[in-house]
Structures are given as C-alpha cells and as structure tokens.
Amino acid sequence: MKLPNREDYEAPQTTNPLYLRTLLEELRVFGVFEALDARIDHYLKATTVDRLFALVLERLEADYEKEKPGLVRDVTALIWASRRGLSETELLELLGTPDNPMPRAFWSPLCLALEDSLVRRSGLLTFFHDFLRQAVAERYLPAPRTKDRPTLRWPTTLRDDPSTIAKWTSCPGNSVRQRSGRDSKTVSPIWTCSST
C-alpha cells in the first residue's frame, strides 16, 4: 500500500466534526488493511452526514445480522418510531416473543456498536442526533407509493399480541394505523409523522 497524498482525500464533508469522527470510527473497526484505500473511498462517496450513516447502517447489517436477520432494521426503526425513546427492557420485549424477550446476546454487541449514536435519557434509549434518524427513515421506513422499499414489520410480540402496542409510544403527532394481512395475527405498521 502506498502512502496517500493529501490531495487524494480532501473532501469538504470531513469539515463536519461528526462526519469526520464517524468516518474515523468506521475505519478503526475495519479489519482489512490491504483494502483500506477502497474502504476510505467507499465512505467518502457519502457527501452528507446522513448518507454516511446510511453506509454505517449497511456495515452494521453485515456485522450483526448473521445470526438474527433484520436486527439492525428492527432496533433502529423501533427507536425511530418511539416518542421519547425505549428502555432496553421494552426494546427486548418488543423484539422477542410474547413469552420471551429477545436474548441480550443479540442486543448487547449492537448496542455497543451504536453507543456513540444513542443516548440514554431517564433510562430510555434514543438517537443522539438526527442524522442517524434520517438515515434510518430513508433506509428502513416505507415511503408513500414506493414499492421497492423494504416493508417494515411489527416485531413478533406486536404481531402476536397487538394489545402490547399500548406500551409503545409512537413519534410525536404520529397515528399508528394497522392493516391486517391474510393471517389476522399479522399486523404491518404504516408510520406517518404529521402534525395532525
């Protein structure tokens, strides 16, 4: 690997301290020194902080969804949709089954990876900044009249026991509408944040 010239990596987006810190953290956890130049180029293609966080979500999916597919999507979408945040207990209950919360063995590594982007306020986890919130909305939440976006599903607990929705608060001004599928226990969320 040749040493890069300063001009090779001049990027105006790195003048944002959060962008630069996030970029450096992503490079710190990257484990293939021989591919570091390509990885830097990959991240510098993100010209805004929220686009950089979209790449971070992509990396988190690759790292933490091998044993539990959809984990990053489910965790971040629930936090996104919560009004004031969720406690770890609520999050684990929502992501588990009615009788068993999701095991901490799945949650703890992801929680540690997200620690710079989450904040605890009065015991509730929420996003530390809006850039990750925007990236989560863009990546995981269905856009109106768009069929190629992934469909977000309620966690198993809510599908099997819709009364648990009462424990869960939605985003400010949000009305949570439910639409039943073929199976009456299957409930798909449609989240719309509006002032009404």
N, C-alpha and C positions, 0 to 999 in steps of 0.2 A: 504494500500500500504506500503510495506516495503521499507526502505531506501536502495538504491542500493550500492553495493560495488564498489570501484573504478575500480576494475578489470572487472566488468560487462560491462563497457562502454569504455574500452580502444580500440580505433580504430585509426589506423595510418592516415586515411584520414582527421581526425579532426585537424591534424597539419597544414593543409592549412587554413589560416585565412578566406578566402571566404567561404569555406565549413562550417567551424565552425559557422560563422556569419549567414549563410543561414539556417543551422540546428537549431540554437537557435531561429531565427525568425519564422521558421515553428512551433517550439514547443510553442512559445509565442502565436501564433494565434490559436493553437489547444485548444478546449474548454472542453475536457472531461478528467478531472484529473484522474479518475479511469482507463482510458485507456492509460495513458501517457507512461508507460513502453512499451507497444506494439507499440506505435507510434514511440518512440525512436528506437526500434529495426527495425521498418519498414524503417526509414530513414538511419540507419547505414548500411543497406544492400547495399546501393549505395556506391561503393568503390571509385568513382571518382566524381569530381565536376559536370561534365556534366550529369552523371547519377542521381545525387542528384537533378539537375534542371529538369530532366525528371519527377521525383516524385513531384516536385513543380508544374509543368505544370498539372499533374494529379489532384493535390489538387485544383489548380485554376479552372480547368474544373468543379469539383464538387461544388465549391463555387459560380462561376459566370456564369454558363451556364444553370441555371434552367429556366430563362425567355428568354434567347437568345442562343439556342444551336449553338455550333461551334464558339462562340465569341472568346475564347482564341486562338483557332487554326487560325481563320481568322486574328485577330490582329497581333499575333506574326509572322505568315507566311508573311504577307504584310511587316512588319518591316524587317524581314529576307531578303526578296527579294529586298528591296529598296537599292539603291546605297549609298546614304548619309543619309537616314532616311526619315521620312514623318512628315509633320506638323499634328497637331491634326485635323485641318480642312480637309486636304487631306484624312486622315485616316477615318474620319467620313463620308466624301463624298463617298469614295470607299466602305464603309461597309453599306451604305444606299441604297436608290433607286435613280433613276435619278433626281427626283424632291425633295426628302427629304433625308438629311444626317441622319445617324444613331443617335438616341437621345443620348444626353450626359448621361442620366440616366443609360444606359448600360455601356458606356465607363468609366465614372468617377470612379466607385468603382474598376474596373480592373486596371485602370491607377494608382490609389493609391496603390493597392496591388503589382504592378510591379515597383514602384518608385525606389527601390534600384537596380533594374536590367536594368533600362532605363536611358538614359542621353539625355538632350536637348543640341544640338549644333546648334547655329544660328536658333533657332526655330524649328528644326527638331528632332523628337524622333528616337533614335536608341538604340541598345543594349550597355550596359555599358561594357560588357565583352563577350568573345567568347564562354564561357561555355553555356550560355543560347542559343546563336545562334546555337551551336552544338546540344543541346537538342531539339530545335525547328525543325531543319533539320531532325534529327533522328525520331522524333515523328510524324511530320505532312507532310513532303515532300515525294512524291513518289520516291522510289528507282527504278533504272532501273531493268526491268524484275522481279519485285516483285508484285504479285497480292494481297497479304494480307495486304498491307499498305493502309491507308485511302487515298482517292483521294482528292486532294485539288481542290476546285472550285473557279473560279473568283467570287469576290463579285458581287451582283446583278447589281450594277452600270456598271461594265465592261461587264457583260453578255448582258445587255440591250443596251449599247452604247459603243461598242468597241473603238470608237474614243477617249474615255477618257484615253485609255492606254498611249496616248502621254503625259498626265500629270504625269504619274507614271514612275519612273526610276527603272530599274532593277539592279541586283547586278553587280559588275564590270565584264566586259567581258561576260556578260550573253546575250544570244539571247533568247528572249521570242517567243516561237513558239505557234501558236494556232491551235487547232484541233476542228472542228465543230462537234457537235453531231447530233441527229435526227432533233432537232429544230435549225434552223440557228442562233437563238439568243443565244443559249447555247454554251459557249466557255469554254473549260477546259485548264488550264495552264499546261505547261510542263516546269519546270525551270531546266536549266543545267548551271552550272557555269564552264566556261572553259576559257582558255587563248586566244581562237580564237574570 
